[in-house]
Amino acid sequence: MTSSYEPHTYPARLSDAERERVLDVLREGAAQGRLSHETFVHRMELVLAARRSEELDALTADLVHEGRFSRRIYSAVRRVSAFSVRLRRAWQAEKLPPLLLPEPGPYPLRIGRDPVNGLRLSHDTVSRLHAELSHQGTLWVLRDLGSTNGTTVNGRRVTGSIVVQDGDMVGFGSMNFRLTAR
């Protein structure tokens, strides 16, 4: 009696790199607004449960084949969004109260809620010793002193020190000003 023995072959296990590649495509699709948060989460769960590469391909089929027309539309939307952000910042900068840069001196201008500071800001979001503004050579340098609610320059949080100039928007907690020279 002859019997032919064929070993049963199982499909190869998906690698973590394959899953990560698909997750990257899904993240990019969500960042571009092509996937809702719920769809992104659902597809992410399906990526983790997938057993074959065909299942992974199906999850990104509507995201990876982007034509020239689609790229132009997404690019135009990004430019319009960036313009509206710049316009909003410019509008806010004009409405902000001015903060005059002090006369250069040997000591930095300390900013905070504590009465011993050179610039006292009485607001709950401002730390007692929040930041300091100093003149170094020909540059003005703003340094956050470990404040709780942060220091910002032109909408970006400051970690450490940053060079500032006339016209910059600076924020201490939720108090915002526009730097102006004399």
C-alpha positions as CSV (number, residue, x, y, z in Angstrom):
1,M,0.0,0.0,0.0
2,T,1.5,3.2,-1.1
3,S,0.5,6.5,0.5
4,S,1.7,9.8,-0.6
5,Y,2.6,12.1,2.2
6,E,2.2,15.8,1.6
7,P,3.2,17.9,4.5
8,H,0.7,20.5,5.3
9,T,2.1,24.0,4.7
10,Y,0.9,26.9,6.7
11,P,1.1,30.4,5.4
12,A,4.1,32.3,6.6
13,R,3.6,34.4,9.7
14,L,3.4,38.2,9.1
15,S,6.4,40.1,10.2
16,D,6.3,43.0,12.5
17,A,7.9,45.1,9.7
18,E,4.9,44.3,7.4
19,R,2.5,45.3,10.1
20,E,4.4,48.5,10.9
21,R,4.5,49.5,7.2
22,V,0.7,49.2,7.1
23,L,0.3,51.1,10.4
24,D,2.5,53.9,8.9
25,V,0.2,54.2,5.9
26,L,-2.8,54.3,8.2
27,R,-1.2,57.0,10.4
28,E,-0.4,59.1,7.3
29,G,-4.0,58.7,6.1
30,A,-5.4,59.8,9.4
31,A,-2.9,62.8,9.6
32,Q,-4.1,63.9,6.1
33,G,-7.7,63.6,7.1
34,R,-8.4,60.8,4.8
35,L,-9.5,58.5,7.7
36,S,-11.7,59.4,10.6
37,H,-10.4,58.6,14.1
38,E,-12.9,55.7,14.4
39,T,-11.9,54.2,11.1
40,F,-8.2,54.5,12.0
41,V,-8.7,52.7,15.3
42,H,-10.8,50.0,13.7
43,R,-8.3,49.4,10.9
44,M,-5.4,49.4,13.5
45,E,-7.2,46.6,15.4
46,L,-7.6,44.7,12.1
47,V,-3.9,45.1,11.4
48,L,-3.0,43.5,14.7
49,A,-5.4,40.6,14.1
50,A,-4.4,40.0,10.5
51,R,-2.9,36.6,9.6
52,R,-2.1,37.1,5.9
53,S,-0.6,39.8,3.8
54,E,-3.7,40.0,1.6
55,E,-5.7,41.2,4.7
56,L,-3.1,43.9,5.3
57,D,-3.2,45.0,1.6
58,A,-7.0,45.3,1.8
59,L,-6.8,47.7,4.8
60,T,-4.7,50.2,2.9
61,A,-6.1,49.7,-0.7
62,D,-7.9,53.1,-0.6
63,L,-4.9,55.0,0.8
64,V,-1.8,53.9,-1.2
65,H,-3.0,54.4,-4.7
66,E,-3.0,58.2,-4.8
67,G,-3.2,59.8,-8.3
68,R,-1.7,63.0,-9.4
69,F,-5.1,64.8,-9.1
70,S,-5.5,63.6,-5.5
71,R,-2.0,64.8,-4.6
72,R,-2.8,68.2,-6.0
73,I,-6.0,68.5,-4.0
74,Y,-4.3,67.4,-0.8
75,S,-1.5,69.8,-1.4
76,A,-3.9,72.7,-2.1
77,V,-5.8,71.9,1.1
78,R,-2.6,71.9,3.1
79,R,-1.6,75.3,1.7
80,V,-5.0,76.8,2.4
81,S,-4.8,75.5,6.0
82,A,-1.3,76.9,6.5
83,F,-2.4,80.2,5.2
84,S,-5.4,80.4,7.6
85,V,-3.1,79.6,10.5
86,R,-0.6,82.4,9.5
87,L,-3.5,84.8,9.0
88,R,-4.9,84.0,12.5
89,R,-1.5,84.5,14.1
90,A,-1.0,87.9,12.3
91,W,-4.5,89.0,13.4
92,Q,-3.8,88.0,17.0
93,A,-0.4,89.7,17.0
94,E,-2.0,93.0,16.1
95,K,-4.5,92.7,18.9
96,L,-2.0,91.8,21.6
97,P,-0.9,94.3,24.2
98,P,2.7,95.5,23.6
99,L,5.6,94.4,25.9
100,L,8.4,97.0,25.6
101,L,11.9,95.5,25.6
102,P,13.7,97.0,28.5
103,E,16.9,99.1,28.3
104,P,19.9,96.7,28.2
105,G,21.5,96.3,31.6
106,P,23.7,93.9,33.5
107,Y,20.8,92.0,35.0
108,P,18.0,90.1,33.2
109,L,14.4,91.1,33.5
110,R,12.6,88.5,35.6
111,I,9.0,87.8,34.8
112,G,6.5,86.1,37.1
113,R,3.8,86.4,39.7
114,D,6.2,87.1,42.6
115,P,6.4,90.9,43.6
116,V,10.3,90.8,43.4
117,N,10.2,90.3,39.7
118,G,10.9,93.2,37.3
119,L,7.7,92.4,35.4
120,R,5.0,91.2,37.7
121,L,2.1,89.4,36.0
122,S,-0.8,88.7,38.4
123,H,-2.5,85.8,36.7
124,D,-3.1,82.2,37.9
125,T,-1.4,80.7,34.8
126,V,1.9,82.6,35.4
127,S,4.4,80.9,37.8
128,R,6.0,82.9,40.6
129,L,9.3,82.8,38.8
130,H,8.2,82.2,35.2
131,A,10.9,83.5,32.7
132,E,13.6,86.0,32.2
133,L,14.5,88.3,29.4
134,S,18.2,89.2,29.0
135,H,20.3,91.2,26.5
136,Q,23.3,89.3,25.3
137,G,25.5,91.2,22.9
138,T,23.1,92.5,20.3
139,L,20.4,89.8,20.9
140,W,17.5,89.5,23.3
141,V,17.2,86.0,24.8
142,L,14.0,84.7,26.5
143,R,14.5,81.8,28.9
144,D,11.8,79.8,30.6
145,L,12.6,79.1,34.2
146,G,10.8,75.8,34.6
147,S,7.3,77.4,34.6
148,T,4.3,75.2,35.1
149,N,2.2,76.5,32.2
150,G,5.1,77.3,29.9
151,T,6.5,80.1,27.9
152,T,5.8,80.5,24.2
153,V,7.3,82.5,21.3
154,N,5.2,82.9,18.2
155,G,3.0,80.0,19.3
156,R,5.7,77.5,20.0
157,R,6.7,76.4,23.5
158,V,10.1,77.4,24.7
159,T,12.3,74.8,26.4
160,G,15.4,76.4,27.6
161,S,16.3,79.7,25.9
162,I,15.4,81.3,22.6
163,V,16.4,84.5,20.7
164,V,13.5,87.0,20.4
165,Q,13.1,90.2,18.5
166,D,10.8,93.1,17.9
167,G,7.4,91.9,16.7
168,D,7.5,88.4,18.2
169,M,4.5,87.1,20.1
170,V,5.4,85.9,23.6
171,G,3.2,84.1,26.1
172,F,3.6,83.4,29.8
173,G,1.0,80.9,30.8
174,S,-2.2,82.2,29.1
175,M,-1.0,85.9,29.0
176,N,0.2,86.9,25.6
177,F,2.1,90.0,24.4
178,R,3.8,91.4,21.3
179,L,7.4,92.5,21.9
180,T,8.1,96.0,20.8
181,A,11.4,98.0,20.8
182,R,11.4,101.6,21.9
